[in-house]
Amino acid sequence: MIEIKKLLKLNSNVIKEMSFEEVYKRYERYLHKECKTYSENIEYEDVFQIASIGLYKAYKTYNNIDVNLLTYASIVIKNEILMNIRNNKKKVKTVSINSIGYWDKEYDSPIEWNSPDISVDIEEEVGDKVFIKETISSLNDEEKELIREYFFRNKKQDDLARELNISQTYLSKKIRRVISKIRTSVNDVIQ
C-alpha cells in the first residue's frame, strides 16, 4: 500500500509532510480528550470513532498551510460529533416515566402517551409502558408515594421532608435508594 503524505502545519514553527497514520498517532490523545467532553451523550467508544472520522475528514480536506492542522481539525472533529448527536436525538426514542399518564391513587388507570407525535412500533410502545408500570409496581407504597410526590408533583425535598416529618438529608437518601432500586430493576431486565 502506498502511503500518501500531505504537507501540514503542526505549529507556528513546524511544517511537515505526514501520512494520516502519523497524524492519528500524534493526535490520538487529543481525540480522547475531546471524547471525554461528549461521552455523557454517547458511549465513549462511539464518540471516539466519530472523532477519528472527524480527524480523517480534517486531514483529507486540509489545504491551508497558514492554519495549524489541530486548529482546523478541532473544528471538524467537534462538528462531526455534534452532528452525530443531533442526528441520534432525532432517531432515538426515550421512554420517560413522565410521559405515561397512569399515576392515580390506584396506579391502574388507562395508560396514555402525552406525546402523540412519537412514531414507534406499537408493540414496543406497549411493552415499554408495561415494563415501566411493572417496575413501579414492584415498589412499596412509601416508595411509590415518594416517586409520585417528588417527580410527578415536583415537590421540593425541603417541603416533602417537612410533610413527612423527616430531615431533608434522610429524604434525599431515601429517594436515591428508590432510584437505585428502579435502576437495578431496569438493568436486570436489559441484561
C-alpha angles and dihedrals in degrees: 000000000000114000111224116210130195131199106250135181106227097177138337093289104032127072112169141168109242140169121229090254090058091047090049092052091047095050102032091105090052089053090053090049091053091047092058089058093057103029091101090071100039136020111278094240091051092050090049091053091048091048090050090052088049090053090050091050090049091050092049096047099037109117108142110093089187091070124066112249093233092052090054095038094051090059093047092047094049091047091050092051094045092047090052092049090051092048092048092050088059093050103038119085113206118200110216126190086224091062093062118083105203100102106122132125094278095040090221107091119127116293115241135175118231090203111059092172093074107107110203138137108287094225091053091048093051091044091053092050093048091046093052092045091050091047092052093043088059088067121091120247094263092051091047090051091050091051092047095048099040103037105025102033092035095226116171117245092241092054094043092048090051091051092049092043094235133114120272090238092055091047090051090053091049092051091049090051092052091048089048090050091051091046091051090049091050093046091050090056095043093051 
